[in-house]
Amino acid sequence: MSDPKILKKMEQENQKYKPKPAVVAVYWILRLIVIGVMVMTIIHKNYESTFVCVLVLILFMLPQFVERNFRIELPSTLEIIILIFIFAAEILGELKSYFITYPHWDSMLHTTTGFISAAFGFAMVDLLNRNKPQHFKLSPVFLALVAFCFSMTVGVLWEFFEFSMDYLFHMDMQKDAIIHSFASVTLDPTNNNIPILVDDITDVAVNGKSLGLGGYLDVGLYDTMQDLFVNFVGALTFSVIGYFSAKSGNNKIAKQFVPVVLPEESKAESEPEQKPEATE
């Protein structure tokens, strides 16, 4: 026969992680679309795209994994943003080539990444502080600053990854840009570190062959700096929201985006009840 305390604890856990209707609806709609796309990739024997679909289905379970294993409650709005972001990046961006079709698609996703990363950075401070013997009252400014810095660090590490893939495997993750002017000290004939401006570029040639691009081909620099800038915008936006959330403690807008670190169970609840010793 099952222990009543174990059953009670399981019931409490189920209530704690009760599915949110809006999140469940978005999850299953996106999941069914991905499964449909995966079936089509199998029919067309495009197994690389099939692998991407399988990866997306696994990533869809990430928010629930975080909630259950790190005792962090994600607001419904933030969880829906994460699910849509995964779908937009992998299915629409990669498989449907939205990165090429829509020039600002990548910038939109990097802005969202900055926002989401800042949200997890905000919760991480609370999570680390929870495991200390003594809890400290953390300044709202400090929490917002850590969230911002965490998000920017994630953004920089992602750009390192993109550059590594381009350099080692020639994947062109850092997309090129067409520019019409640049300045370079390499072109200074005096070798005195003087930047020489090259302006009104209308074409570029490789090995003597014109590419007909209408300008100079920048290899990834503009893309990287633009990605970091929009990441900055997303991180700053959440940091401001997180600041007012920590300062007021009851900000309705912030509650839609700020993860909540659940308190640990008390020792009395987690330990089995000690039976009293028999007396003579």
PADRENRO-809310 format. One record per residue (C-alpha): x, y, z; residue number from 1. Coordinates in pm, whole numbers. Example, Ala and Ser with C-alpha at 12.3 -4.5 7.8 and 13.67 -1.06 7.14 Angstrom:
// PADRENRO-809310
+--------+--------+--------+-----+
|      X |      Y |      Z |   k |
+--------+--------+--------+-----+
|   1230 |   -450 |    780 |   1 |
|   1367 |   -106 |    714 |   2 |
+--------+--------+--------+-----+
// end
This chain:
// PADRENRO-809310
+--------+--------+--------+-----+
|      X |      Y |      Z |   k |
+--------+--------+--------+-----+
|      0 |      0 |      0 |   1 |
|    135 |    344 |    -91 |   2 |
|    256 |    581 |    179 |   3 |
|     -3 |    863 |    225 |   4 |
|    279 |   1117 |    265 |   5 |
|    433 |   1017 |    -68 |   6 |
|     93 |   1045 |   -238 |   7 |
|     36 |   1385 |    -79 |   8 |
|    376 |   1506 |   -195 |   9 |
|    312 |   1384 |   -550 |  10 |
|    -22 |   1563 |   -550 |  11 |
|    147 |   1885 |   -436 |  12 |
|    408 |   1854 |   -711 |  13 |
|    140 |   1799 |   -975 |  14 |
|    -49 |   2106 |   -856 |  15 |
|    272 |   2309 |   -852 |  16 |
|    355 |   2225 |  -1213 |  17 |
|     -2 |   2228 |  -1339 |  18 |
|      2 |   2291 |  -1716 |  19 |
|    -97 |   2639 |  -1828 |  20 |
|   -376 |   2625 |  -2092 |  21 |
|   -226 |   2891 |  -2322 |  22 |
|    120 |   2733 |  -2308 |  23 |
|    -20 |   2384 |  -2371 |  24 |
|   -218 |   2511 |  -2674 |  25 |
|     86 |   2682 |  -2829 |  26 |
|    306 |   2383 |  -2749 |  27 |
|     80 |   2130 |  -2925 |  28 |
|      9 |   2354 |  -3225 |  29 |
|    379 |   2408 |  -3288 |  30 |
|    459 |   2045 |  -3210 |  31 |
|    205 |   1918 |  -3466 |  32 |
|    342 |   2158 |  -3730 |  33 |
|    698 |   2036 |  -3666 |  34 |
|    586 |   1673 |  -3685 |  35 |
|    417 |   1748 |  -4018 |  36 |
|    735 |   1913 |  -4150 |  37 |
|    940 |   1618 |  -4026 |  38 |
|    719 |   1372 |  -4212 |  39 |
|    768 |   1572 |  -4533 |  40 |
|   1147 |   1577 |  -4487 |  41 |
|   1145 |   1197 |  -4446 |  42 |
|    934 |   1155 |  -4761 |  43 |
|   1181 |   1372 |  -4955 |  44 |
|   1476 |   1192 |  -4790 |  45 |
|   1612 |   1518 |  -4651 |  46 |
|   1748 |   1360 |  -4335 |  47 |
|   1950 |   1663 |  -4226 |  48 |
|   1625 |   1859 |  -4200 |  49 |
|   1468 |   1561 |  -4021 |  50 |
|   1740 |   1588 |  -3757 |  51 |
|   1661 |   1961 |  -3715 |  52 |
|   1293 |   1874 |  -3658 |  53 |
|   1386 |   1614 |  -3394 |  54 |
|   1610 |   1873 |  -3225 |  55 |
|   1322 |   2124 |  -3219 |  56 |
|   1089 |   1869 |  -3057 |  57 |
|   1350 |   1812 |  -2786 |  58 |
|   1403 |   2186 |  -2734 |  59 |
|   1027 |   2233 |  -2692 |  60 |
|   1057 |   2031 |  -2369 |  61 |
|   1333 |   2257 |  -2233 |  62 |
|   1108 |   2505 |  -2043 |  63 |
|    935 |   2221 |  -1857 |  64 |
|   1273 |   2061 |  -1782 |  65 |
|   1399 |   2388 |  -1632 |  66 |
|   1086 |   2430 |  -1420 |  67 |
|   1095 |   2079 |  -1276 |  68 |
|   1470 |   2042 |  -1219 |  69 |
|   1567 |   2393 |  -1108 |  70 |
|   1241 |   2482 |   -929 |  71 |
|   1194 |   2790 |  -1146 |  72 |
|    843 |   2891 |  -1245 |  73 |
|    832 |   3045 |  -1592 |  74 |
|    545 |   3289 |  -1658 |  75 |
|    314 |   3180 |  -1939 |  76 |
|    409 |   3477 |  -2157 |  77 |
|    781 |   3405 |  -2132 |  78 |
|    730 |   3033 |  -2193 |  79 |
|    525 |   3103 |  -2507 |  80 |
|    796 |   3342 |  -2631 |  81 |
|   1057 |   3068 |  -2585 |  82 |
|    851 |   2813 |  -2780 |  83 |
|    779 |   3054 |  -3066 |  84 |
|   1146 |   3157 |  -3070 |  85 |
|   1263 |   2797 |  -3112 |  86 |
|   1012 |   2744 |  -3393 |  87 |
|   1098 |   3072 |  -3565 |  88 |
|   1473 |   3011 |  -3548 |  89 |
|   1495 |   2648 |  -3656 |  90 |
|   1187 |   2570 |  -3866 |  91 |
|   1118 |   2908 |  -4027 |  92 |
|   1470 |   3048 |  -4017 |  93 |
|   1674 |   2743 |  -4116 |  94 |
|   1440 |   2507 |  -4301 |  95 |
|   1219 |   2770 |  -4468 |  96 |
|   1513 |   3010 |  -4531 |  97 |
|   1351 |   3308 |  -4359 |  98 |
|   1703 |   3430 |  -4272 |  99 |
|   1757 |   3494 |  -4643 | 100 |
|   1402 |   3589 |  -4746 | 101 |
|   1351 |   3845 |  -4468 | 102 |
|   1665 |   4056 |  -4395 | 103 |
|   1558 |   4151 |  -4041 | 104 |
|   1453 |   3802 |  -3932 | 105 |
|   1794 |   3733 |  -3774 | 106 |
|   1793 |   4069 |  -3592 | 107 |
|   1447 |   3998 |  -3449 | 108 |
|   1564 |   3661 |  -3315 | 109 |
|   1882 |   3805 |  -3163 | 110 |
|   1675 |   4073 |  -2989 | 111 |
|   1454 |   3798 |  -2846 | 112 |
|   1763 |   3600 |  -2741 | 113 |
|   1893 |   3900 |  -2549 | 114 |
|   1558 |   3934 |  -2372 | 115 |
|   1527 |   3563 |  -2282 | 116 |
|   1891 |   3533 |  -2170 | 117 |
|   1849 |   3833 |  -1940 | 118 |
|   1539 |   3669 |  -1790 | 119 |
|   1735 |   3355 |  -1703 | 120 |
|   2027 |   3562 |  -1576 | 121 |
|   1786 |   3743 |  -1345 | 122 |
|   1652 |   3414 |  -1208 | 123 |
|   2002 |   3265 |  -1181 | 124 |
|   2105 |   3518 |   -916 | 125 |
|   1807 |   3421 |   -704 | 126 |
|   1878 |   3052 |   -765 | 127 |
|   2242 |   3078 |   -651 | 128 |
|   2151 |   3291 |   -352 | 129 |
|   1886 |   3037 |   -247 | 130 |
|   2149 |   2765 |   -198 | 131 |
|   2354 |   2971 |     50 | 132 |
|   2322 |   2919 |    427 | 133 |
|   2210 |   3280 |    463 | 134 |
|   1997 |   3469 |    214 | 135 |
|   2082 |   3828 |    129 | 136 |
|   1857 |   4113 |     25 | 137 |
|   1990 |   4190 |   -322 | 138 |
|   1968 |   4538 |   -471 | 139 |
|   1731 |   4575 |   -771 | 140 |
|   2012 |   4757 |   -955 | 141 |
|   2247 |   4464 |   -891 | 142 |
|   1990 |   4212 |  -1017 | 143 |
|   1926 |   4413 |  -1332 | 144 |
|   2300 |   4457 |  -1395 | 145 |
|   2370 |   4084 |  -1357 | 146 |
|   2081 |   3998 |  -1591 | 147 |
|   2215 |   4244 |  -1850 | 148 |
|   2575 |   4121 |  -1826 | 149 |
|   2467 |   3756 |  -1839 | 150 |
|   2267 |   3819 |  -2156 | 151 |
|   2552 |   4006 |  -2327 | 152 |
|   2794 |   3726 |  -2234 | 153 |
|   2562 |   3469 |  -2393 | 154 |
|   2543 |   3689 |  -2703 | 155 |
|   2922 |   3713 |  -2730 | 156 |
|   2969 |   3338 |  -2681 | 157 |
|   2716 |   3274 |  -2959 | 158 |
|   2912 |   3501 |  -3195 | 159 |
|   3228 |   3305 |  -3102 | 160 |
|   3042 |   2988 |  -3199 | 161 |
|   2927 |   3135 |  -3531 | 162 |
|   3280 |   3249 |  -3617 | 163 |
|   3420 |   2906 |  -3526 | 164 |
|   3169 |   2733 |  -3755 | 165 |
|   3255 |   2973 |  -4039 | 166 |
|   3630 |   2943 |  -3991 | 167 |
|   3649 |   2566 |  -3940 | 168 |
|   3359 |   2436 |  -4149 | 169 |
|   3283 |   2724 |  -4393 | 170 |
|   2916 |   2740 |  -4290 | 171 |
|   2869 |   3118 |  -4333 | 172 |
|   2668 |   3161 |  -4013 | 173 |
|   2793 |   3521 |  -3996 | 174 |
|   2612 |   3647 |  -4302 | 175 |
|   2791 |   3889 |  -4536 | 176 |
|   2688 |   4247 |  -4611 | 177 |
|   2730 |   4468 |  -4917 | 178 |
|   2899 |   4798 |  -4829 | 179 |
|   3010 |   5087 |  -5050 | 180 |
|   3300 |   5232 |  -4851 | 181 |
|   3558 |   5137 |  -4590 | 182 |
|   3879 |   5271 |  -4438 | 183 |
|   4194 |   5064 |  -4391 | 184 |
|   4547 |   5136 |  -4263 | 185 |
|   4666 |   4838 |  -4469 | 186 |
|   4634 |   5058 |  -4779 | 187 |
|   4853 |   5336 |  -4633 | 188 |
|   5163 |   5351 |  -4858 | 189 |
|   5364 |   5528 |  -4586 | 190 |
|   5300 |   5256 |  -4323 | 191 |
|   5221 |   5528 |  -4067 | 192 |
|   4894 |   5377 |  -3945 | 193 |
|   4686 |   5626 |  -4141 | 194 |
|   4340 |   5498 |  -4242 | 195 |
|   4287 |   5530 |  -4616 | 196 |
|   3925 |   5579 |  -4722 | 197 |
|   3800 |   5375 |  -5016 | 198 |
|   3471 |   5528 |  -5126 | 199 |
|   3202 |   5482 |  -5393 | 200 |
|   3268 |   5110 |  -5440 | 201 |
|   3042 |   4974 |  -5713 | 202 |
|   3190 |   4628 |  -5767 | 203 |
|   3437 |   4376 |  -5632 | 204 |
|   3642 |   4118 |  -5821 | 205 |
|   3776 |   3783 |  -5698 | 206 |
|   4068 |   3634 |  -5890 | 207 |
|   4007 |   3889 |  -6161 | 208 |
|   3640 |   3799 |  -6203 | 209 |
|   3371 |   4056 |  -6128 | 210 |
|   3103 |   3939 |  -5883 | 211 |
|   2849 |   4201 |  -5989 | 212 |
|   2747 |   4272 |  -5630 | 213 |
|   2721 |   4648 |  -5666 | 214 |
|   2958 |   4703 |  -5373 | 215 |
|   3222 |   4554 |  -5146 | 216 |
|   3155 |   4218 |  -4977 | 217 |
|   3198 |   4254 |  -4601 | 218 |
|   3263 |   3911 |  -4450 | 219 |
|   3060 |   3894 |  -4128 | 220 |
|   3172 |   4203 |  -3935 | 221 |
|   2854 |   4407 |  -3987 | 222 |
|   2638 |   4103 |  -3910 | 223 |
|   2824 |   4036 |  -3584 | 224 |
|   2803 |   4394 |  -3461 | 225 |
|   2436 |   4420 |  -3555 | 226 |
|   2361 |   4094 |  -3370 | 227 |
|   2538 |   4222 |  -3058 | 228 |
|   2358 |   4557 |  -3077 | 229 |
|   2009 |   4405 |  -3099 | 230 |
|   2109 |   4160 |  -2821 | 231 |
|   2197 |   4471 |  -2620 | 232 |
|   1850 |   4615 |  -2688 | 233 |
|   1678 |   4293 |  -2576 | 234 |
|   1896 |   4261 |  -2265 | 235 |
|   1844 |   4626 |  -2169 | 236 |
|   1467 |   4597 |  -2216 | 237 |
|   1440 |   4301 |  -1980 | 238 |
|   1684 |   4455 |  -1729 | 239 |
|   1459 |   4760 |  -1699 | 240 |
|   1155 |   4535 |  -1651 | 241 |
|   1346 |   4322 |  -1398 | 242 |
|   1458 |   4631 |  -1207 | 243 |
|   1104 |   4757 |  -1153 | 244 |
|    993 |   4403 |  -1069 | 245 |
|   1255 |   4371 |   -795 | 246 |
|   1195 |   4725 |   -672 | 247 |
|    817 |   4716 |   -643 | 248 |
|    764 |   4342 |   -601 | 249 |
|    421 |   4376 |   -761 | 250 |
|    468 |   4494 |  -1118 | 251 |
|    198 |   4345 |  -1342 | 252 |
|    401 |   4383 |  -1662 | 253 |
|    715 |   4235 |  -1507 | 254 |
|    524 |   3934 |  -1376 | 255 |
|    456 |   3831 |  -1736 | 256 |
|    828 |   3792 |  -1808 | 257 |
|   1028 |   3747 |  -1486 | 258 |
|   1093 |   3383 |  -1381 | 259 |
|   1020 |   3305 |  -1017 | 260 |
|   1257 |   3088 |   -814 | 261 |
|   1043 |   2863 |   -594 | 262 |
|   1146 |   2827 |   -228 | 263 |
|   1310 |   2505 |   -116 | 264 |
|   1108 |   2259 |     83 | 265 |
|   1160 |   2284 |    454 | 266 |
|   1365 |   2018 |    624 | 267 |
|   1063 |   1908 |    822 | 268 |
|    868 |   1844 |    503 | 269 |
|   1146 |   1661 |    324 | 270 |
|   1253 |   1430 |    607 | 271 |
|   1037 |   1135 |    713 | 272 |
|    859 |   1171 |   1043 | 273 |
|   1057 |   1021 |   1331 | 274 |
|    866 |    763 |   1529 | 275 |
|    875 |    818 |   1906 | 276 |
|   1087 |    574 |   2099 | 277 |
|    902 |    316 |   2305 | 278 |
|    903 |    380 |   2679 | 279 |
|    885 |    120 |   2944 | 280 |
+--------+--------+--------+-----+
// end
